[in-house]
Amino acid sequence: MAERSILQAAQAMSGSIISGDPETRWSGATLDSRRIRGGELFFALPGENVDGHQFAARAVERGAAGAVIHHDLEVPSKGTWIRVDDTYQALHALTRAIRDELPENLVAITGSSGKTTTKELLAAVLERRFRVARSPGNFNNLYGFPLALLGIPDDTQWMVAEMGMSIPGELAEVSRLGRPDIAVFTNVRPVHLENFSSLAAIAEAKAELMAGLSESGRIVANADDPEVMRIVEREAKARPGLTVVTYGIKKPADVSASSVQPLANGVLRPGSRFELSTAAGRRTVELPIHGLYNVENFLAAAACGSMLGISLDDMVAAAADFRPASMRGELHRLADGLTVIDDSYNSNPDAAARALESARMLPAVRRIAILGDMLELGPDEAEFHRRVGRRAAELGFDCVIAVGQISRHLKEGAEAAGGKAMWLPNSPAALDWLKENPSIGGKRLGCGDLVLVKGSRGVGLEVMVQEMVQSHGVVEEQS
C-alpha cells in the first residue's frame, strides 16, 4: 500500500499541521475509528447524528498515523494532527492529488444492478495480465470511493472501481474524482425511484459517469439495455473517435454469449455454460455462478478484457476460478440436502425477477422464495412488489415468504396469480418463524428443497441464511 508523509497530505489538502511529526508516514484512510488497522489517516467528518471529531483521539490511540479535523479540539500529544477548513472537501482534495499519481489506469463500473459482481469478474480477468486493485465492498460513492483509492498499492496498473449514485449529480462528482479511462455500463433499472421521476431520468444520472472520462477514454456498454445504448450512442456522437465496445446476449454485440445453458451437474456445481464470441474468436466458458444475469456480468468483464488484450484462454480460466462476493448469489448446500441461495445483499424489481428465474433453473423438489422489501421505489412501490410476487407464482415457486411492511403487496401478487404465500412483518419475526422449524405445505424444509433469499439491504434477510446454515449444517458452499 502506498506510503506518504503527513506533510504531503497536508499540502494537498491546503491544511496545516498543528501537532506531531510532519514526516510521519500514512497509508490508507478511514472515516471509522473502529476500522483502524494502523497507519491510516482518520478523517473526522461531521454527520447528521454523529460527528467524527468525537472519535479522532480514539482513532489516533488505536494506531492512526494522523487525524484530519476542522473543529477546535484539545489535541492530545500522540499522533499527528492536520487542521483543514472542511474535512469532507479535504478528503476529496487528497483523492484528486493521489489520483494524479496512481493508479496508472482506472475502469469505473456503474449500473442499477450487477456492479459488484462485474467488478469482481473484471478484476479476475485483468489479473491474468496486470497488477490490479479493486474497490472493497460497495465503496462506490463520494465517501467510499476516496477511501478505496487512497488505499491502493503504488504499483497498481489498473484499479477496478464501482461508482454509484442515489441522487442526480452525485455520480458526476465521483467520476471527476476517479477520472476513469474506461467506463462500463451494466444496466438501467427502476431503482432509487424516490429520487427520480422515470427510467430515463435514472439513465441520465448513470450517464454522469462520463463526466470524468479521460479524453482518450473508452466505453463498455450493454447492447441489450436500450437506456444504456441511448446514453452511450449520444455520447459517441458528441465525441467522434470515442471507442465503444458492446456486449450482450439478445442483441448483436462485439462480445456475446450464445448457447447458454445450466451446467450439467446442476446443484452440485451450479452455473452456466456458453459460447463466448469476441473479435479474437470463440471459446466455451463454464461460469460457476448461476443465473443469466451473471453471464451478462461476465460479458461486461470480457468486453473490457478484450479491449485491453486479455486472451480468450485467460478469460476462460478467470471464469472457471471465480467465486461470488458474500450475499450476492452464494450457494450453500446443507447437510440434510437443503440448498440455499444467499442473494440477500440488495434487491430491486428487475434483480428479484432475475434471481427467481435463475433459481427456477436449478434442480429441486420444492422451491421457496423468501423475499424482502425492495426499498426506494417511490410511489409505485406497491405495484412493483405485486409484480415480483406474481412472477414467483408464475415460475411455480411452491411458497413465497414475504418479509417487511411493503412486502404485503408481494404476497398479494403471488396469491392473485394462484401461488401460495405468507407474510411476516420484519426480519426478526421471520427469524423467529424460521427457528420454529415451520412446516411449508405440510412438510418441513429439508432434502431436495431450494430456498432463495433476496431483499433490500435494509431488511436484513442475511439472518435467515445464517439460521438455515447453522441449524441444518453445511456440507458444501459453492458459487
BELDAKA-V555118 format. One record per pair of residues at least 12 apart in sequence whose ideal C-beta (glycine too) atoms are under 7 Angstrom apart, sorted by the first residue. I is the first residue (numbers start at 0). J is the second residue. D is the distance in Angstrom with one decimal. If there is no record, write none. Layout:
# BELDAKA-V555118
[[I	J	D] [I	J	D]]
This chain:
# BELDAKA-V555118
[[0	26	4.6] [0	27	5.9] [0	150	6.1] [0	152	5.5] [1	26	6.2] [1	101	6.9] [1	151	6.9] [1	152	6.5] [1	153	4.5] [2	24	4.6] [2	26	4.8] [3	24	6.8] [3	25	6.3] [4	21	6.5] [4	22	5.2] [4	23	6.8] [4	24	6.1] [5	21	5.5] [5	23	4.7] [5	25	6.0] [5	64	6.8] [5	65	4.9] [5	79	4.7] [5	81	6.7] [6	21	3.9] [6	22	6.5] [8	25	6.4] [8	40	6.3] [8	81	6.8] [8	93	5.9] [9	81	4.9] [11	92	6.0] [11	93	5.0] [11	96	3.7] [12	81	6.9] [12	83	5.2] [12	89	4.0] [12	92	4.8] [12	93	5.3] [13	83	6.9] [13	92	6.9] [14	67	6.9] [14	81	4.4] [14	82	5.9] [14	83	3.9] [14	89	6.3] [15	82	5.4] [16	79	6.5] [16	81	5.8] [17	74	6.3] [17	80	5.1] [17	82	5.0] [18	74	4.8] [18	79	6.8] [18	80	4.4] [19	65	6.7] [19	78	5.6] [19	79	2.9] [19	80	5.8] [20	79	5.7] [23	64	5.4] [23	65	6.2] [23	79	4.6] [24	64	6.5] [25	38	6.1] [25	39	6.5] [25	40	4.8] [25	64	3.9] [25	65	5.9] [26	38	4.7] [26	39	6.9] [27	39	4.6] [27	149	6.0] [27	150	4.0] [28	40	4.6] [28	42	6.3] [28	146	5.4] [28	149	4.3] [28	150	6.8] [29	41	5.9] [29	146	6.6] [30	42	5.5] [30	44	5.5] [30	51	6.3] [30	142	6.5] [30	146	7.0] [32	54	4.1] [32	57	4.8] [32	58	3.9] [32	61	6.3] [35	58	5.6] [35	61	4.2] [35	62	5.2] [35	63	5.3] [37	62	3.9] [38	62	6.9] [38	64	5.0] [39	63	5.2] [39	64	6.3] [40	63	6.9] [40	64	6.3] [40	65	5.4] [40	67	6.1] [41	55	6.1] [41	58	3.8] [41	63	4.3] [41	66	4.6] [41	67	6.9] [42	67	4.8] [42	86	5.2] [42	90	5.2] [43	55	4.6] [43	66	6.3] [43	67	6.4] [43	68	4.8] [43	86	5.5] [44	86	5.3] [44	87	5.7] [52	68	5.9] [52	70	4.7] [52	72	6.2] [55	68	5.8] [55	72	6.7] [56	75	5.4] [59	75	6.8] [59	77	5.6] [59	78	3.4] [60	77	6.7] [63	78	6.6] [64	79	6.6] [65	78	5.9] [65	79	4.0] [65	80	6.5] [65	81	6.1] [66	78	6.2] [66	80	5.4] [67	81	4.8] [67	83	6.0] [67	86	5.4] [67	89	5.7] [68	80	6.6] [68	82	5.9] [68	86	6.7] [69	82	6.7] [69	83	5.4] [69	84	6.1] [69	85	5.7] [69	86	5.1] [90	145	5.2] [91	145	6.4] [91	176	6.2] [93	149	6.8] [94	145	4.0] [94	148	5.7] [94	149	6.4] [94	176	5.2] [95	176	6.4] [97	148	6.4] [97	149	6.0] [98	148	6.4] [98	176	6.9] [98	177	6.8] [98	178	6.0] [101	151	6.7] [101	153	6.2] [101	155	5.8] [102	132	6.5] [102	151	6.1] [102	155	3.9] [102	156	6.8] [102	157	6.4] [102	158	4.1] [103	155	6.8] [103	156	5.0] [104	156	6.5] [104	157	5.0] [104	180	4.6] [105	158	4.6] [105	160	6.3] [105	177	5.6] [105	178	6.8] [105	179	5.0] [105	180	5.7] [106	121	6.8] [106	157	6.4] [106	159	5.4] [106	179	6.2] [106	180	6.6] [106	181	4.2] [106	183	6.3] [106	303	6.2] [107	160	5.3] [107	162	4.6] [107	174	6.6] [107	177	5.7] [107	179	3.8] [107	182	5.5] [107	183	6.9] [107	208	6.0] [108	161	5.4] [108	162	6.8] [108	183	4.4] [108	185	6.7] [109	162	5.0] [109	163	6.5] [109	170	6.5] [109	184	6.2] [109	205	5.4] [109	208	4.7] [110	184	6.0] [110	185	2.9] [110	186	4.8] [110	205	7.0] [111	186	5.5] [111	187	5.7] [111	188	3.6] [111	190	4.8] [111	201	6.9] [111	347	6.6] [112	185	6.9] [112	186	6.2] [112	188	5.9] [112	347	6.3] [112	349	6.5] [112	350	4.5] [113	185	4.5] [113	186	6.5] [113	292	6.4] [113	295	6.9] [113	296	4.8] [114	139	6.9] [114	161	4.5] [114	163	6.6] [114	185	6.4] [115	137	6.2] [115	161	6.3] [115	324	5.5] [115	327	6.0] [116	293	6.3] [116	296	4.8] [116	323	6.4] [116	324	6.6] [116	327	5.8] [117	183	6.8] [117	185	5.7] [117	296	4.4] [117	299	4.9] [117	300	6.1] [118	133	5.9] [118	134	7.0] [118	159	5.3] [118	161	5.3] [119	324	5.7] [120	296	5.7] [120	297	5.3] [120	300	4.0] [120	321	6.2] [121	159	5.2] [121	300	4.0] [121	303	5.6] [122	159	4.6] [123	317	4.4] [123	320	7.0] [123	321	5.5] [124	300	4.8] [124	301	6.8] [124	304	4.2] [124	309	5.6] [124	314	5.7] [124	317	4.6] [125	157	5.3] [125	159	6.8] [125	304	6.5] [125	307	6.9] [125	309	6.8] [127	309	5.9] [127	313	3.8] [127	316	7.0] [127	317	5.9] [128	309	5.8] [128	313	7.0] [129	156	4.2] [129	157	4.9] [130	154	5.4] [130	155	5.8] [130	156	4.6] [131	156	7.0] [131	157	5.1] [131	159	6.3] [132	151	3.9] [132	152	6.1] [132	155	4.4] [132	158	4.8] [133	159	4.6] [134	147	3.7] [134	160	4.3] [134	161	5.6] [135	147	6.2] [137	161	6.3] [139	161	3.7] [139	162	5.4] [139	163	4.0] [140	163	5.9] [140	169	6.8] [140	173	6.4] [141	169	6.5] [141	172	5.8] [141	173	5.8] [144	160	6.4] [144	162	6.6] [144	173	5.4] [144	176	6.2] [144	177	6.2] [145	176	6.5] [147	160	6.3] [148	177	6.9] [160	177	6.1] [162	174	6.2] [162	177	6.6] [162	208	5.9] [164	204	5.5] [165	191	5.2] [165	194	6.2] [166	194	5.0] [167	204	5.3] [170	204	6.0] [170	205	6.8] [170	207	4.0] [170	208	5.7] [171	207	3.8] [171	210	4.0] [174	207	6.3] [174	208	5.1] [174	210	4.7] [174	211	3.5] [175	210	5.8] [175	211	4.1] [177	211	6.0] [178	211	4.7] [178	213	6.0] [179	211	6.2] [179	212	5.7] [179	216	6.5] [180	213	5.4] [180	216	5.6] [181	216	6.6] [181	217	4.9] [181	219	6.4] [181	303	6.1] [182	208	4.9] [182	209	5.8] [182	212	5.3] [182	216	6.6] [182	218	5.1] [183	219	4.3] [183	299	5.6] [183	303	6.1] [184	205	6.5] [184	220	5.0] [184	221	6.1] [184	227	4.6] [184	231	6.5] [185	221	5.9] [185	299	5.9] [186	221	5.7] [186	224	4.8] [186	227	6.4] [187	201	5.5] [187	202	4.5] [187	205	5.8] [187	224	6.0] [187	226	3.8] [187	227	5.8] [188	347	5.8] [188	349	4.1] [189	347	6.7] [189	348	5.8] [189	349	7.0] [189	376	6.8] [189	383	6.9] [190	347	4.4] [190	375	6.5] [191	375	5.1] [192	375	6.6] [192	376	5.0] [192	377	3.4] [192	379	7.0] [193	375	4.9] [193	377	4.8] [198	226	6.1] [199	226	6.8] [202	226	3.9] [202	229	6.6] [202	230	5.4] [205	230	6.8] [206	230	4.1] [209	234	5.5] [217	242	4.2] [217	306	6.2] [218	231	5.7] [218	241	6.6] [218	243	4.7] [219	244	5.3] [219	246	6.8] [219	299	6.0] [219	302	4.7] [219	303	5.0] [220	243	6.0] [220	245	5.3] [221	246	6.3] [221	247	6.3] [221	295	6.9] [221	299	6.9] [222	245	4.0] [222	246	6.4] [222	247	3.6] [222	250	4.3] [222	251	6.9] [222	252	4.0] [223	247	4.2] [223	248	6.1] [223	249	4.8] [223	250	5.2] [231	243	6.0] [244	302	4.8] [244	305	7.0] [244	306	5.3] [246	298	4.0] [246	299	5.7] [246	301	6.9] [246	302	4.1] [247	298	7.0] [248	294	6.7] [248	295	6.6] [253	278	6.8] [253	302	6.5] [254	277	5.0] [254	298	5.6] [254	301	5.3] [254	302	4.1] [254	305	6.0] [255	276	5.0] [256	273	4.4] [256	274	6.7] [256	275	6.0] [256	294	5.3] [256	298	5.8] [257	273	6.6] [257	274	4.8] [257	276	6.8] [258	273	5.9] [258	274	4.9] [259	271	5.8] [259	273	4.2] [259	291	6.5] [259	294	5.7] [260	272	5.6] [261	360	5.3] [262	285	6.4] [265	361	6.6] [265	362	4.6] [266	332	6.9] [266	338	5.5] [266	361	5.4] [266	362	5.5] [268	287	6.2] [268	477	6.3] [269	289	4.1] [269	330	5.6] [269	361	5.8] [270	285	6.4] [270	286	5.2] [270	287	4.0] [270	288	5.7] [270	289	5.8] [271	286	5.0] [271	289	7.0] [271	294	5.2] [272	285	5.2] [273	294	6.0] [275	301	6.2] [275	314	6.9] [277	301	6.8] [277	305	4.7] [277	311	6.7] [278	305	6.8] [279	305	6.5] [279	311	5.5] [280	311	5.9] [282	311	4.6] [282	315	5.1] [284	315	5.5] [284	318	5.0] [285	318	6.8] [285	319	5.7] [286	318	4.8] [286	321	6.9] [287	319	7.0] [287	321	6.5] [287	477	6.8] [287	478	5.4] [288	321	6.6] [288	323	5.2] [288	328	5.7] [288	478	4.5] [289	328	6.7] [289	330	6.9] [289	357	5.3] [289	361	6.3] [290	328	6.5] [290	353	6.5] [290	357	3.3] [291	353	6.9] [291	357	6.4] [292	353	4.5] [292	357	6.9] [293	328	6.8] [297	318	6.0] [301	314	5.3] [321	478	7.0] [322	478	4.7] [323	478	4.3] [326	341	5.3] [326	343	4.9] [326	344	3.9] [326	461	5.7] [327	342	6.5] [327	344	5.1] [328	340	6.6] [328	342	5.2] [328	478	6.8] [329	341	4.3] [329	476	6.8] [329	478	6.4] [330	477	5.5] [330	478	6.2] [331	468	5.7] [331	473	6.0] [331	476	5.1] [332	474	5.3] [332	475	4.5] [333	467	6.8] [333	468	6.8] [333	471	3.9] [333	472	6.0] [333	473	5.9] [333	474	6.3] [334	471	5.9] [334	472	3.7] [334	473	6.8] [334	474	5.1] [335	445	5.0] [335	446	5.7] [335	471	5.4] [336	445	6.3] [336	446	3.2] [336	447	5.8] [337	444	5.7] [337	445	5.7] [337	446	7.0] [337	448	5.3] [337	450	6.9] [337	467	6.9] [337	471	5.3] [338	363	6.8] [338	449	4.6] [339	450	5.0] [339	452	6.7] [339	464	5.9] [339	467	5.3] [340	358	5.8] [340	451	4.7] [340	452	6.7] [341	452	5.7] [341	464	4.4] [342	354	5.1] [342	451	6.6] [342	452	6.4] [342	453	4.4] [343	452	5.0] [343	453	6.2] [343	454	6.1] [343	460	4.3] [343	461	4.6] [343	464	6.1] [344	456	6.2] [345	455	5.8] [345	456	5.0] [346	371	6.8] [346	373	4.9] [346	453	5.1] [346	454	5.1] [346	455	5.0] [347	373	5.5] [348	373	6.2] [348	383	4.6] [348	386	6.3] [348	387	5.8] [351	370	6.4] [351	373	6.5] [351	387	4.8] [351	453	5.7] [352	387	6.3] [352	390	5.1] [354	451	6.1] [354	453	5.1] [355	368	6.3] [355	390	5.8] [355	391	5.4] [355	394	5.5] [355	451	6.8] [356	394	6.6] [358	449	6.4] [358	451	4.4] [359	394	4.6] [359	395	6.9] [361	449	5.9] [363	447	6.3] [363	448	6.4] [363	449	3.6] [364	447	3.2] [364	448	6.2] [365	397	4.4] [365	447	6.8] [365	448	4.8] [366	396	4.8] [366	397	5.7] [366	449	5.0] [367	396	6.7] [367	397	6.1] [367	398	5.0] [367	400	6.7] [367	439	6.2] [367	448	6.5] [367	450	4.8] [368	391	5.0] [368	396	4.9] [368	399	5.0] [368	400	7.0] [368	451	4.9] [369	400	4.4] [369	402	6.5] [369	450	6.3] [369	451	6.9] [369	452	4.7] [369	460	6.5] [369	463	5.7] [370	387	6.6] [370	399	6.3] [370	401	5.9] [370	402	6.9] [370	406	6.5] [370	409	5.8] [370	453	5.7] [370	454	6.2] [371	402	4.4] [371	403	5.0] [371	406	6.3] [371	454	2.2] [371	455	6.2] [371	458	3.6] [371	460	4.8] [372	403	3.3] [372	404	6.8] [372	405	4.4] [372	406	5.2] [372	454	6.2] [372	455	5.7] [372	458	5.2] [373	455	5.4] [374	455	4.2] [374	457	5.6] [380	405	5.7] [381	408	4.4] [384	405	5.8] [384	406	6.0] [384	408	3.9] [384	409	4.2] [384	412	6.6] [385	408	5.0] [385	409	6.9] [385	411	5.8] [385	412	3.4] [386	412	6.3] [387	409	5.7] [387	412	6.7] [388	409	4.1] [388	410	6.2] [388	411	6.6] [388	412	2.8] [388	413	3.7] [388	420	6.7] [389	412	4.3] [389	413	6.7] [389	415	6.6] [389	416	4.3] [391	413	5.5] [391	418	6.3] [392	413	4.6] [392	416	3.7] [392	417	5.8] [392	418	2.8] [393	416	5.8] [396	418	6.5] [397	419	6.7] [397	440	6.0] [398	419	4.8] [398	420	6.7] [398	439	5.1] [398	440	6.3] [399	413	4.3] [399	418	6.0] [399	420	4.2] [400	421	5.8] [400	423	6.7] [400	429	7.0] [401	420	6.1] [401	422	4.8] [402	423	5.1] [402	425	6.9] [402	426	6.2] [402	429	4.7] [402	454	6.4] [402	458	6.3] [402	460	6.4] [403	425	6.3] [403	458	5.3] [404	424	6.6] [406	422	6.6] [407	422	5.6] [410	422	4.5] [419	440	6.9] [426	458	5.7] [426	459	4.2] [426	460	6.0] [426	462	5.9] [429	463	6.0] [430	462	5.2] [430	463	6.4] [430	466	5.9] [433	463	6.0] [433	466	5.2] [434	466	6.3] [450	467	6.8] [452	464	5.4]]
